[in-house]
Amino acid sequence: MNKVYESPAAAVADVPDGSSVSIAGFGMTHSFPTSLTVALREQGARRLCIVANSLGTGEYRSNTLIENRQVNRLIVSFSARAGEARSAAEQQIAAGEIEVELVPQGTLVERLRAGGAGIGAFYTRTGVGTAIAEGKETRTIDGVEHVLEYGLKVDYALIRAARADRFGNLSFTGVGRNFMPSFAKGAKITVAEVDEIVDGELDPEAIGVPGIFVDRVVIRTVDVPHDFPTPRAGRGADSARTYNGKPAMTRNKMAEVAAGLVPPGSYMNLGLGIPTLISNYIEGRDIVLHSENGVLGYGGMATKDDYDPELYNAGGQYVHLTPGASFFESVTSFEMVRGGHVDFVALGGFQVDGKANLANWSTPDMIGGGIGGAMDLVAGDTTVMVLMTHLDSKGKPKLVKECDFPLTGLACVNIVVTDLGVFRWDGSRFRMEYVAPGFTPDEVAALTELDLDLSAVR
């Protein structure tokens, strides 16, 4: 048995017009099968349905197929990202040229896994009460409402791995396995792009995806340099907004305050944005960090001089491991969250309202949105902490009476940390527990739309 193909072009040569193709990749740049994507662009198949977590950026990633107008449907977790320039995907969605179905990240990998396992459908708590659940069957199980989601099967999957053998067995480095197993299982034909094809065979103990799920293997031919991420202007960790002529807490200070609220012995997930900075403030605290892209046990941010391109967090930032770390695929990662094994989840937010509802995946300015793993993260039995600036860029409150942005989760927020204070849900309203230096509780209340209990800080 020999599954090695001579080139990426040969491996995708038979993809016909109208195919469904899942393309792995995390964030904007990580783990994309760049050689296969470029080959598919050059092959020119049209009217494709692309299934992906993220479309990425640049000429080597999934978005290049959209720019080349080869796509008419998307099933994705991210069609847009807040603060980013409008992409080709957003433009074509707005023009009615592309149909889009947004799927929570954990549900996406579970649907592909189920499709590949011959499981027709499953019930999940993820997305209950949100736009994702509209028109879907629901059922109450053990007193909790669940949404029915169907298994997903695609024609082709394009994935990447570190190594392969001629049998199609794959092994991975670092967090590189993330979406690969579920994407491989959910496809009729799986094509793997690898850095190395070994002589002989891989060690059976090192195999991350067995060859039975892989049909074609090719050597990577497109070498894409790793770009060390830099924050956008005004978004640096030491940046601070000004309210009433006074500086609020910096993003670093917010992260430090948030870290102090987490008791030792906790497992904690850090979402995109400000929450990722919490990893710099847990050293010696016996807090184990979890990231949905497949790592348990990481710590502070790496620098440009000491990073490993295969070790990154949910925000795509390079990090260092801590003792006892482990790697796993995305299905396992979300089992940890939805199964109640993760104690704390820290997320960014656009709005939190007076019923502890969270909105953090789409705004009126976005075409579609970026759900990512947030809906899965708030669906588990965990303490949800939201970190965000107190006002948005237009000066409007983010702590509101009622969310008018699409919801991420119902009654799910336990703690809010803004650059002006800490607010804890008591079952009926938020109680201020801490106020930023230089500000009074009344000043903060005046900048807040929802009703606050200020008794704890007076």
Secondary structure as GFF3:
##gff-version 3
##sequence-region A 1 458
A	DSSP	alpha_helix	8	11	.	.	.	ID=ss1
A	DSSP	beta_strand	20	23	.	.	.	ID=ss2
A	DSSP	alpha_helix	34	43	.	.	.	ID=ss3
A	DSSP	beta_strand	48	52	.	.	.	ID=ss4
A	DSSP	alpha_helix	63	67	.	.	.	ID=ss5
A	DSSP	beta_strand	71	76	.	.	.	ID=ss6
A	DSSP	alpha_helix	88	94	.	.	.	ID=ss7
A	DSSP	beta_strand	99	102	.	.	.	ID=ss8
A	DSSP	alpha_helix	105	117	.	.	.	ID=ss9
A	DSSP	beta_strand	121	124	.	.	.	ID=ss10
A	DSSP	three_ten_helix	131	133	.	.	.	ID=ss11
A	DSSP	beta_strand	138	141	.	.	.	ID=ss12
A	DSSP	beta_strand	144	150	.	.	.	ID=ss13
A	DSSP	beta_strand	154	164	.	.	.	ID=ss14
A	DSSP	beta_strand	170	171	.	.	.	ID=ss15
A	DSSP	three_ten_helix	174	177	.	.	.	ID=ss16
A	DSSP	alpha_helix	180	185	.	.	.	ID=ss17
A	DSSP	beta_strand	187	197	.	.	.	ID=ss18
A	DSSP	three_ten_helix	204	206	.	.	.	ID=ss19
A	DSSP	three_ten_helix	211	213	.	.	.	ID=ss20
A	DSSP	beta_strand	216	219	.	.	.	ID=ss21
A	DSSP	beta_strand	242	243	.	.	.	ID=ss22
A	DSSP	beta_strand	246	247	.	.	.	ID=ss23
A	DSSP	alpha_helix	251	260	.	.	.	ID=ss24
A	DSSP	beta_strand	267	270	.	.	.	ID=ss25
A	DSSP	three_ten_helix	274	281	.	.	.	ID=ss26
A	DSSP	beta_strand	288	291	.	.	.	ID=ss27
A	DSSP	beta_strand	295	301	.	.	.	ID=ss28
A	DSSP	beta_strand	319	327	.	.	.	ID=ss29
A	DSSP	alpha_helix	330	338	.	.	.	ID=ss30
A	DSSP	beta_strand	344	348	.	.	.	ID=ss31
A	DSSP	beta_strand	351	353	.	.	.	ID=ss32
A	DSSP	beta_strand	358	359	.	.	.	ID=ss33
A	DSSP	alpha_helix	374	379	.	.	.	ID=ss34
A	DSSP	beta_strand	383	387	.	.	.	ID=ss35
A	DSSP	beta_strand	399	400	.	.	.	ID=ss36
A	DSSP	beta_strand	415	418	.	.	.	ID=ss37
A	DSSP	beta_strand	421	425	.	.	.	ID=ss38
A	DSSP	beta_strand	430	435	.	.	.	ID=ss39
A	DSSP	alpha_helix	441	446	.	.	.	ID=ss40
A	DSSP	beta_strand	452	453	.	.	.	ID=ss41
A	DSSP	three_ten_helix	455	457	.	.	.	ID=ss42
###
